[in-house]
Amino acid sequence: MSDWDFLHDMHNEGYSSEQIADAAACGYNPWEWQPLNENELPATHAQDPELVEIFENLVNCAKSYHTLTGRYLQIWGELGELYAEVTYGIKRHKPHTKGSDGRLGNDFVEIKTISPEKDGGQVQVKRAGNFNRLLVIKVSAGFEFEGRFIERKRLSKGDGTYARVSWSALTPSN
């Protein structure tokens, strides 16, 4: 079996052409990886002190800007990904990698951030993405961060392009 035979298997299993194209772009065979359980998350990981300092500085700048102007800086996605990297040890992919934002162990992780501006407390994620786990980061009005994981197989089923996930339906990670 070649490294790309899983694409034929995906076609035979009824995956859409968009899902197959995304899998080809990432080179990811979804049957090769086993998802982590919540209690298998690394207890500690080596944090890059410079990255932690940059994250804290960005949060402080965003707070100061909001205090001064009453407006939020629109950097939520990047802040959420940085938080995931420094807090959970997720190794982020190179910029513009399609399908997922990074890896945690053998799992591909998609990261979505809920900003203080979002009233509904929901995120939407592309069903075609190549990820095993979704990490939802919620940022409070006081710039406090919290993350919760959900396994891909627990996402709602459907034919639409996106699955919606409500923060209130997720259980705390730690």
WOUR-V134070 format. One line per field, one symbol per residue. ss: DSSP state (h for helix, s for strand, l for the rest). psi: psi as a letter, one per 20 degrees, with the letter a starting at -180 (. if undefined). burial: b if it has 16 or more other C-alpha atoms within 10 Angstrom, else e. A space follows every 10 residues. Layout:
# WOUR-V134070
ss = ???
psi = ???
burial = ???
This chain:
# WOUR-V134070
ss = llllhhhhhh hhllllhhhh hhhhhhllll lllllllhhh llllllllhh hhhhhhhhhh hhhhhhhhhl lllllhhhhh hhhhhhhhll ssllllllll lsssllssss ssssllllll lsssssllll llsssssssl llllssssss shhhllllll lssssshhhl llll
psi = prijhhhggg ghijqrhggg ggghhikpoi iiqpqqqhij qpgqqoqohh gggggggggh ggggggggij qppmkggggg ggghghgikp oqrqqjpqhr haqocjpppp pqporiiohi kqrqqphiqn qhqpoppppr hjkpqqqpqp qhiiqqqrir hqqqppgiiq qqh.
burial = eeeeebbeeb eeeeeeeebb ebbeeeebbe eeeebeeeee eeeeeeeeee ebeebeebbe ebbeeeeeee ebeeebeebb bbbbbbbbbb bbeeeeeebb bbbbbebbbb bbbbbbeeee ebbebebbbb bbbbbbbbbe eeeebbbbbb bbeeeeeeee ebbebebeee eeee
